[in-house]
Amino acid sequence: MNAQCPLCFATLETCEVAPCMDCGNDPQELQHCAEGKHTYAEYLIFGPLSLVLCDFCHVDFASYDPTYFGLPQKARVDPWDMSLVREVIPCTPTFDKVCPECRRRLSFLEFVAAAREFHHASELPA
């Protein structure tokens, strides 16, 4: 498993996380998981790339700057264009690597790196 963040190369730390690959490392999300406040599902977002998101992060995904994922500035990431793969039931905490600099789970950071590569590759001439 990676020892460094794929975006900033900081040394990763292991911690308990909720299923959401976006906010799952936030201690408040772990509490929400324990209390059953959120639902979780896996979505196809960019081509074959998928993420498990809580209901809040699913709706909030459009607030990301599209260039963060390698898209043009004027692109829009609409959460309603995502394809549902499966619901994640029950909410079971697990462990993942987390970047102390980016403050993100490794699973999310790998998704971002893959999305950038996916969008870069789709821009190359055939």
Buried (B, 14 or more C-beta within 10 A) or exposed (E): EEEEBBBEEEEBEEBBBBBBBBBBBBEEBBEBBEEEBBBBBBBBBBEEBBBBBBEBBBEBBEEEEBEEBBBEEEEEBEBEEBEEEEEBEEBEBEEBBBBEEBEBBBBBBBBBBBBBEBBEEEEEEE
